[in-house]
């Protein structure tokens, strides 16, 4: 039952109305709730905020992450240490009375849910259910299964994914939620398909699913894959799967073709049981089809939630000049006509707010007149945070030509990612070596929602240097664009679609190696960015306008959610040659 483009959807079995259940291992729900680690969680949160603004019938399921991801601390050498982020769900959520169980290593583990009501601009609520195993009657180990986001080893991860996928489907039923579409945001939630198959079979793992059972599940499921990095696709050994899930379920999954190279592959499982699948940018869709050529994989480019990421000064400017932007982000196109002085003044206020936070966090006092670059994201070696330091003398020369250059870094490395931690140390070391009156480099610790908002709105240029083709999409540059901040980036992920040279920013051309791409980065800084910033503020303001007008209009989650609605949740079908348009959210 491959998801092949050669086989058209069956119109009669596709859901055309009803509730969508959105499953994600992490969701950035509220700044006070450490239930996310980075881009995937932020994307999930922005998706749900737009769904609430657009009055869509969605609910969401995730894990509670009672002890958060981690609080990052950096010493003077850039050595990262971590501590837990405990938080109290009772301060944000209401506990539901419903209880369900899942089977883990033969034990019955009880799961409860906490509800967070995410309210949109019109008052529409998207409920988010945070699953929790810290329940009386569970063993000490089982009570901790929903404590740590991406904590522990692969055994812990598989057990968490049972709670999310199978526990989430059962919790939806226990809460009386009638769900027509299940959306798996990344493969962590893929086991929800197994819970649905077992439900179609009568409720247990015994026996094997028929083609009819499988097709029934496929017609309810859609899947979004988020990474071309192999390590980002969860895989579990046969031994683990047998031990943790039981031999019946393991053999069932193997028979269904969900094992590859002797391992249970969660991306493969999700693809096999989804009628629609997509990557998160045009280029990522192509890469995903190359990785899984037997499946039809579409692309829906990511976005960000405008009201969350546009700084207060820029929002006030937009409210004055383009008040309709709040109800319809297409009106951001009218930013092309903003007064140059208005956007420069709004950005200057956002920059001052950022610099005040930098001084409070680090003690470094920055110059608001100097060109300031921003580089902040999850620390992974393929993102090449050190590319700017390839030629230190060239960087110092550019700083002198600019009349001063400031570079702000931030980002967490996963606690088990030693190469990532080494990269942070390298950046901090280089910052110390290169510091002068004309070049200041600051690495800010504990990159999170609040700091991300300040950085993407307050720097002058957003820099991104991933090694192609490993950037699936990226959203930090989109947040910068929403504030009129242009990007200087490698042509990968979303930037392939968003880059209009000299209009929304600048592209770093592909090179044969890191050194060649670093040279291109320096060339663009020296010959395009610095002269414009230093010598022609009016033209700089016009680039800020076009960045907001062109990229802000498209790279937002309102547009993205509309695409999911039309293409994934309730697709418009061609039937007998005539277009059939369904009222997707009719009663």
C-alpha positions, 0 to 999 in steps of 0.5 A: 500500500505505497503512497504512490503518485500513480494512485489517486486519492479515493474521494469518497474516503477522504475526510472533508470536514471535522477535527484534526489532531496534531501530534508533535514531540515538542511544542513551544506553547508558552515562554514559561513552559520549557516544552520545546528545544528548538525549531521543530517545537517553535514551528509546532507552536506557531502552527497552532497559534495560526490555527487558533487565529484562523478558527480551525478545528484542531487539537494537539497532543505532545508530552508534558516534559515536566523537567524541560529540555535544559538550562544552558550555562557557559563558562568563560571558555564556552564550556556548556553545562546543563541543568533541568528546567522543572516547571509546574503544569498546574500554573498553566494547565488544567488536569483532565480526569481521563486515564489511559494505559499503554504497554511498555516492556509488558507493563501497563503504564497509566497516562493522564493529560493536562489541557492548555487552551491556546486562544486565537485573536477571535477567541477560538481555542485550540486545546493542547493535551500534554501527556504525563506518566507521573501518575500514582501506581506507575513505577518510578521509572515509568513516572519519569518517562515524560520528564525530559525532552530528548533525554536519555537513550534510544530505549527512553526515546522509544518508550516516550514515542509509545506514550505520544503516539499510542497514548495520544490516540487512546487519550483522544478517544477517552476525551470523546474527541472525534478526530478525522485527520491525524497529523504527525509532525515528524516521525516521533508520533508515528506509532499513532498509526499502530494504535489506529490499526489496532483500533480498526482490528478490534483493539489488540495486537493479535493477528495481522491487519488486512489491506482494508484496515491499512487503507482505513488508517491511511485515509486518516493520516498525514505526515510532515518530515522535517530533516534530511539529516539521517540522525534525525530519523528515529530508528530502533533495533529489532531487539529494542522493539521486541523488548519494549513493544512486545513480539506481537507488535514488533512482528506486525510492524516488520510484516507491514514493511516498517523495518529497514536494515533490520531496524524499525524506521519511524519515518518509513512507518509514518510514510507507509500509513499516510495518504499525504506526506510533505517536506518543509521547503521546496528543496527539502521536498526534493531531498526527501523524495530522493531519500524515500523514492517509493513515496510521493512527498509534496512540499509545504514551506514553513512559516512563522507566526507574525504576531509572536515574532514581530517586535513591538516597535515594528507592530506599532509601525504596521498598526499605524500604516497597514492595520489590516495586516493583523487579520490578513498577512497578505497586506504585509505586501503594502510594507513596500510603501512604508516611509523609510524613516518609519522602518529605520526608527522602529528597527532602532528601537528593537535594536536598543531593546536587544542591546539592553538585554545583551548588557544585562545578560553578558555585561557587554555594552554594544554600539547601536550605530555599528553593523550587527550580525546575528547567528543563533540556532541549535548548535550542530556541526553542519550549521557551521557556526565557525565559518565566519572565522575561516580567515580571521585577518579578512574578518578584521579587515571587514570590521575596520572598513565597516567602522566597527562590526558586532556579531551576536551568537546564541545556541544550545548543543544537545547534552550528548553532542560533544562536537556541537559543544566543541563548536561553542568553545571554538566560537567563544575562543575566537571571540576572545582572540579577535576582540578589539574596539572594531570587532566584538563577538558575544556568545549569549547563553541559554538561547530560548524563545525570549532571546530568539525574539530579541535577536531576530528583530534587533540585529541588522543582518541575519547570517546562516551558513549550513552545509547543503543540503542539510538545512530542511527549512530553517525559520529564524531567518523568516522571523528576521524577515518579519521584522525587515531584517535581511539575511546573508545566507547559504542557498539552502532550505527556505532561503532558496525561495526567499532570496532576491539578491540585494532585495531581501538579502544576499546569497552565499554561492555554493563552493567546492569546500568550506574555504571557498564558501567562506570567501564568498561570505566575506566578499558579500559582506565587504562589497555589498552589505558593509558599503550599503549599511555605512553609506546609504541608510535610505537604500538600507531602509528600502531593503528592509521594506522589501524584505518585510513586504516580499518575505513576510507576506509568504513565510508565515504560518497563516499561509502555511496552515491554509496550504495544509488545510487545502492540500493535506487535511481537506484536499480539493479533489478533481472528480469526473473532470469537475472541481469539487470544493468542499466547505472544509469546516462546515458543521 
